[in-house]
Amino acid sequence: MLSLPQSQQMKKIVLFGAGKSAYTLVNYLAKEAKAQQWQLTIADINCKPWEGKFSREIVDLVPFSLDNEALKHSLIQESDLVISMLPARFHPSIAEACLQHSKNLITPSYVSPEMQAMDQEAKSKGLLFLNELGLDPGIDHMSAMKLIHHLKEQGAAIEGFESFTGGLIAPESDNNPWHYKFTWNPRNVILAGQGGAVKFLHNGRYKYIPYHKLFDRTEIIHIDGYGDFEGYANRDSLKYIDLYGLQGVKTMYRGTFRRPPFCKAWHVLAQIGATDDSYVMEDSENMTYRDFINTFLKYREKDSVEIKLAYYLGIDVDGDEMRILTWAGLFEKKKIGLKRATPAQILQHLFEQNWALESGDKDMIVMWHLFNYRLNGEVHRLESAMVVLGDDQLNTAMAKTVGLPIGIAAKHILNGNIQARGVCLPLQADIYEPILQELEAFDIRFIEKQVF
């Protein structure tokens, strides 16, 4: 029996990792696989959520763990495109196998030094390793580059760029005084801002914020129809000057959104050391949450924990910070019950109990860009905002905004529409234009406002 020419053979995608954040992606790929006669293989440690949902001719389920090297190589060798939705630390292992078997790769994660080191070999083999293709990083890059290229084509000189993104709770599900619930990895929320120096450029001056002051240095941004958000600086904004081709810009600032008064209360926790993950607390299993807070405060026999905390930080004992810390249960005489826990783990354990999504809750993604530029001798300010609401606890805004860009890119790679090679980000028009265009069909779009 003659085999089909390569161009006519059924194309195969293997997806490593199919957890909650991959829900929308899996459904998109399954639909496209049926329409374009592809085959999708889901390789995950737990395939049960997907059993019986798709035809086996279109979607194959393979129980998989990362210690099974033979299966990993077999799945990659048999595929035309590899997508990794595994935790970021596992991407290099997948990428090395993709190099060995000459397969293209997509991930949603930041490019690690290990991944970047594969750039030349990937180029020499004509491969595309497309990274940072989720929400943030991902949609932030693509939407920013679309406007940057448009403004430059008009002859504009971009002088300032700011960008904020937040994974939040939808207004109809916002029923606690923090105005926040876990809609993504809880550990990352607890440790936010602790990944190194926070640095940016503001009005031509380099700025640095140490972690213990990060949540005290915020700005309020209004999004039409959704009210006020507070933003705090995120990681290293300076690297985006060259990445986005904005040499000479006076302001480059990227950050994260929360709702007020979240940052005021988180600043209290950061100040006393309650978010620290670098050491274990003795006898943590028998400690109460009230004891936990008290461990960071001076011994004052006649003062309550609340008074000591307020006095130590110079805040109002009846203010917003104390009000929402009290609501969270941080002053309760309730046992923690975690053995050998770090402060950050104790905090996460508590907030997982009262920031959990309830049945019927919906999440919300908010992204906002600001461009200050000169055109024809005049100063202009352009704002661009995207708000995406989740449908339910499976079709979340997070799953949609992370998964759909990956799925759309996969389609265009398999159809030969993307020419980039090597370790790449979605910064060029042949990548971002079709993705942003199709995202609008899913009601993921930016609303632009020319302020002046």
SULMOMO-V115455 format. One record per backbone hydrogen bond with DSSP energy under -1.0 kcal/mol. CO is the residue of the C=O (numbers start at 1). NH is the residue of the N-H. Records with the same first field share a line. If there is no record, write none. Layout:
CO=NH  NH
This chain:
5=8
11=39
12=80  81
13=41
14=83
15=43
16=85
19=22
20=23
22=26
23=27
24=28
25=29
26=30
27=31
28=32
29=33
30=34
31=35
32=36
33=38
39=13
40=60
41=15
42=62
43=17
44=64
47=50
48=51
50=53
55=58  59
58=40
60=42
62=44
65=68
67=69
68=72
69=73
70=74
71=75
72=76
73=77
74=78
76=79
81=14
82=106
83=16
87=90
88=91
90=94
91=95
92=96
93=97
94=98
95=99
96=100
97=101
98=103
104=82
105=130
106=84
109=132
112=116
113=117
115=118
116=119
118=122
119=123
120=124
121=125
122=127
123=126
127=422
128=105
129=424
130=107
134=139
135=140
137=134
138=142
139=143
140=144
141=145
142=146
143=147
144=148
145=149
146=150
147=151
148=152
149=153
150=154
151=156
152=155
157=374
159=250  251
160=372
161=253
162=370
163=255
164=368
165=257
166=366
168=364
170=173
171=174
173=175
176=179
185=189
186=190
187=191
191=194
198=209
199=237
200=207
201=252
202=205
205=202
207=200
210=213
211=214
213=216
219=231
221=229
223=226  227
227=223
229=221
230=258
231=219
232=256
235=199
237=240
238=241
239=243
240=244
241=246
246=249
250=204
251=161
252=201
253=163
254=234
255=165
256=232
258=230
259=262
261=265
262=266
263=267
265=269
266=270
267=271
268=272
269=274
273=276
276=344
281=284
283=286
287=336
288=292
289=293
290=294
291=295
293=296
294=297
300=303
304=308
305=309
306=310
307=311
308=312
309=313
310=315
316=319
319=323
320=324
321=325
322=326
323=327
324=328
325=330
326=329
329=332
332=290  334
334=289
341=281
342=346
343=347
344=348
345=349
346=350
347=351
348=352
350=353
351=355
355=182
358=361
362=170
363=390
364=168
365=388
366=166
367=386
368=164
369=384
370=162
371=382
372=159  160
373=380
374=157
375=378
378=375
380=373
381=451  452
382=371
383=449
384=369
385=447
386=367
388=365
394=396
395=391
396=400
397=401
398=402
399=403
400=404
403=407
404=408
405=409
406=410
407=411
408=412
409=413
410=414
411=415
412=417
413=416
422=129
424=131
425=427
428=431  432
429=433
431=435
432=436
433=437
434=438
435=439
436=440
438=441
439=442  444
440=443
447=385
449=383
